[in-house]
Amino acid sequence: MQDRLIYLDHAATTPTDARVVDAMRPFMTDVFGNPSSLHQLGVRAQTAVMEARESIAKIINAHADEIVFTSGGTESDNLAIVGIVGHQNADDRLPHVVTSAIEHHAVLETLKYLEKTGAIALTVVPVDRQGIVDPKTVLAAMTQDTVLVSIMTANNEIGTIQPIAEIGRAILSWRKEHASTFPLFHSDACQAAGVLDLNVEKSHVDLLTISGSKIYGPKGVGALFVRRGVKLAPMVRGGGQERNLRSGTENVPGIVGMAKALELLEEGREAENVRLTTLRDRLIEGLLRLPKTFLNGHATERLPNNANVTFLDMEGEAAVLYLDAKGICSSTGSACASTSLDPSHVILALGVSYEAAHGSVRFTLGHSTTEKDVDFVIEIMPEIVEHLRKMSPVKVSEKYYV
């Protein structure tokens, strides 16, 4: 095993930055008041929440009152989707939603549940071989009953970056042509926060999801941008916090930490993107030297830290365990589905065969990743792949992948 752990699973979660922990600490000890309380400790806590709201709003070019704090990306996605559907007045028309085949489970499973219960009609549009959603396909799927389009900014498994601004412009044109305020546009940007420019005016989104755990912030906190004028039905009712959309005492340390984390990422975003892209490409190039090995996702329109590779004739889950024994943390795809034996729905959506999809391994780099770490993965991977291929009874022809 390596002298130190090499963590290459940043898409699953990130370590909390020490500076973020320092920013959070006073609100777990000294300034512990309830933000709804009128005394000085409550006012100081409320001020911290307000400042965090303003900070996040400034980074995404929004208004402070458009930021709603939640318990994480999953809740934000659910609030966006269920909130829009739940606010529609009951009439003869069934609300229609459009999404893509490679969305995070927080989006897809929520929509499938709503479809199953008869609350919505659902259209899931395909992606191309590189995992790109075609804006024309989204436009073609929309109808007079479409109330929401939900397309993620960047995919958590294969790292593909979507043409969100182009899709947003297409939706705006649809609204103008049909003299309608619908459909609204939601994007899950959990993987893109702190990496891409999330200017909501440029992307034309009405709702945007981010999560603290993906940006070197604390777990258990997220935010949803809700554009002014957008009406949502609350999922959590009670004291009326967060504009009556998410009742409950605010997680002040988490909120402060999330804002601080996003601020820190924005400060060094461009330089870190260049550094990670160089390491990412080095890793991909080294891994693709192995026979019967392929890159998943777009070669260039991808997150700077994401390398998702399929090794035919072996199980990705087994590779993850062998890598772990060497001190390397990786994954086969979304951590939310790591207990499932089924291959990734994202890899299958690319048109990859069921057998080939089992061989995917995701490496996601971060602040701690060095060139030495990348070279170590490149060095040990051939031995692991050779060993697992000898054990595997499955032999997949390359034609079933390419």
C-alpha positions, -999 to 999 in steps of 0.1 A, spaced: 0 0 0 11 36 -6 26 56 22 -5 79 19 -40 75 6 -45 88 -29 -81 101 -31 -95 101 -66 -132 102 -58 -139 139 -55 -171 136 -75 -185 115 -47 -175 140 -20 -146 163 -12 -126 168 20 -137 199 39 -111 227 34 -94 237 67 -103 273 61 -139 263 58 -138 245 91 -123 276 107 -151 297 93 -177 273 106 -163 268 141 -177 299 158 -212 290 148 -209 256 165 -196 271 197 -199 308 205 -226 320 180 -250 291 184 -283 311 184 -313 302 164 -315 327 134 -352 333 141 -345 344 177 -346 382 185 -318 382 210 -282 391 201 -271 355 195 -300 350 171 -294 382 153 -257 373 148 -266 339 135 -292 355 111 -266 380 99 -242 351 91 -269 334 71 -277 366 52 -241 372 44 -237 337 31 -268 341 10 -254 373 -5 -220 357 -12 -234 328 -31 -258 350 -50 -230 373 -61 -210 343 -74 -238 331 -96 -251 366 -105 -283 363 -87 -302 382 -60 -298 372 -23 -335 365 -20 -333 339 -48 -310 316 -27 -328 289 -7 -307 268 17 -314 230 19 -298 199 33 -279 191 1 -281 186 -37 -308 158 -35 -332 180 -15 -326 209 -38 -333 188 -68 -364 174 -52 -376 209 -42 -371 222 -77 -390 193 -93 -418 186 -68 -421 223 -60 -429 231 -96 -452 202 -102 -470 207 -69 -477 243 -76 -496 236 -108 -533 240 -104 -553 209 -109 -570 209 -143 -576 186 -172 -540 189 -183 -512 166 -169 -480 185 -162 -452 174 -185 -415 173 -177 -385 168 -200 -352 155 -187 -321 136 -200 -312 99 -197 -280 107 -178 -293 128 -149 -284 122 -113 -306 97 -94 -319 127 -73 -336 139 -105 -344 107 -124 -358 88 -95 -379 117 -84 -394 121 -118 -400 84 -123 -418 83 -90 -440 113 -100 -447 96 -133 -456 63 -116 -480 80 -93 -497 98 -122 -486 132 -111 -467 140 -144 -461 129 -179 -423 124 -185 -401 125 -215 -365 113 -211 -344 125 -240 -313 106 -251 -277 117 -253 -251 111 -281 -221 88 -279 -202 115 -259 -230 121 -235 -241 154 -249 -278 165 -248 -288 180 -281 -308 212 -275 -329 205 -306 -339 172 -290 -350 190 -259 -370 215 -279 -387 187 -299 -398 170 -267 -415 201 -253 -453 204 -256 -479 229 -245 -482 210 -212 -444 211 -204 -439 228 -171 -403 219 -165 -371 210 -183 -343 196 -160 -309 191 -176 -277 189 -155 -248 213 -161 -221 186 -160 -224 149 -155 -212 134 -122 -201 101 -138 -185 109 -172 -178 146 -166 -195 157 -199 -204 194 -199 -238 202 -214 -248 232 -236 -269 247 -209 -269 282 -222 -280 270 -257 -308 249 -241 -318 279 -220 -321 302 -251 -342 276 -268 -366 275 -239 -368 313 -238 -376 313 -276 -403 287 -269 -419 308 -242 -419 339 -264 -434 320 -294 -461 304 -272 -467 335 -250 -461 313 -219 -441 315 -187 -435 277 -191 -415 256 -193 -392 265 -165 -356 254 -167 -338 236 -139 -302 225 -138 -283 203 -113 -249 220 -111 -235 201 -81 -205 189 -101 -200 222 -119 -200 246 -89 -166 261 -83 -154 247 -117 -176 264 -143 -191 299 -146 -226 295 -131 -239 329 -141 -276 323 -141 -283 352 -165 -260 337 -191 -274 302 -187 -310 314 -186 -319 288 -158 -348 294 -135 -336 270 -109 -301 258 -101 -289 232 -76 -255 232 -58 -242 212 -29 -216 219 -2 -201 184 -2 -189 187 -38 -170 220 -33 -147 213 -3 -175 224 20 -195 205 47 -219 177 40 -256 181 47 -260 215 32 -270 227 -3 -287 255 -20 -313 261 -47 -314 292 -68 -351 301 -75 -355 330 -99 -378 358 -88 -413 351 -99 -410 313 -99 -436 297 -76 -428 265 -58 -449 243 -34 -429 237 -2 -418 201 6 -410 208 43 -436 228 62 -434 243 96 -420 277 109 -417 292 74 -380 296 71 -363 300 37 -392 320 22 -417 293 34 -401 268 10 -380 249 35 -391 252 71 -368 242 100 -340 259 120 -312 268 95 -279 248 96 -259 280 103 -224 264 104 -231 244 72 -245 275 54 -215 296 65 -191 268 54 -207 263 21 -205 300 12 -169 301 23 -160 270 3 -176 285 -29 -157 318 -23 -124 299 -21 -130 279 -52 -139 309 -72 -108 327 -62 -85 300 -76 -108 285 -102 -90 293 -134 -55 282 -122 -68 250 -106 -88 241 -137 -56 244 -158 -37 223 -133 -64 196 -131 -69 194 -169 -32 187 -174 -33 159 -148 -66 146 -161 -53 144 -197 -20 127 -184 -41 101 -166 -64 94 -196 -35 92 -220 -17 67 -197 -48 45 -192 -58 44 -228 -24 28 -237 -39 -4 -224 -57 -26 -250 -95 -26 -252 -97 5 -231 -120 35 -239 -128 69 -226 -164 76 -216 -177 111 -222 -166 139 -244 -128 142 -249 -126 180 -243 -161 192 -232 -157 176 -198 -149 186 -163 -112 192 -157 -110 166 -129 -129 137 -145 -114 106 -161 -140 78 -167 -126 48 -185 -140 15 -196 -117 -16 -194 -133 -43 -214 -134 -79 -201 -133 -71 -164 -155 -58 -136 -151 -22 -126 -162 -30 -90 -133 -55 -87 -109 -29 -100 -120 -4 -74 -113 -29 -46 -79 -38 -60 -71 -1 -63 -82 5 -27 -58 -22 -16 -31 -1 -32 -42 30 -14 -62 45 -42 -98 56 -38 -119 55 -70 -154 44 -80 -173 29 -108 -198 58 -111 -222 76 -88 -216 69 -52 -253 70 -47 -257 38 -66 -225 20 -54 -245 -7 -37 -262 -17 -70 -247 -45 -91 -263 -31 -123 -240 -11 -146 -243 26 -147 -274 41 -163 -251 69 -176 -227 45 -194 -256 25 -208 -271 57 -221 -240 63 -242 -250 32 -263 -225 9 -246 -234 -28 -242 -245 -41 -209 -214 -63 -207 -190 -35 -216 -206 -10 -192 -195 -32 -163 -159 -23 -169 -161 14 -162 -139 30 -135 -141 67 -126 -112 87 -113 -120 122 -101 -91 144 -92 -89 173 -67 -68 198 -48 -46 171 -32 -39 153 -65 -3 154 -78 15 143 -109 31 116 -88 -3 103 -78 -14 101 -114 17 83 -125 13 58 -97 -22 49 -110 -9 46 -146 19 24 -133 -2 -1 -113 -33 -2 -135 -19 -26 -162 -12 -53 -136 -47 -50 -121 -64 -51 -155 -44 -81 -166 -52 -100 -134 -89 -92 -136 -91 -101 -173 -76 -135 -166 -102 -141 -139 -132 -129 -160 -152 -154 -181 -165 -125 -202 -148 -115 -234 -163 -85 -251 -155 -77 -287 -144 -41 -292 -171 -36 -318 -197 -37 -290 -181 -6 -275 -170 16 -304 
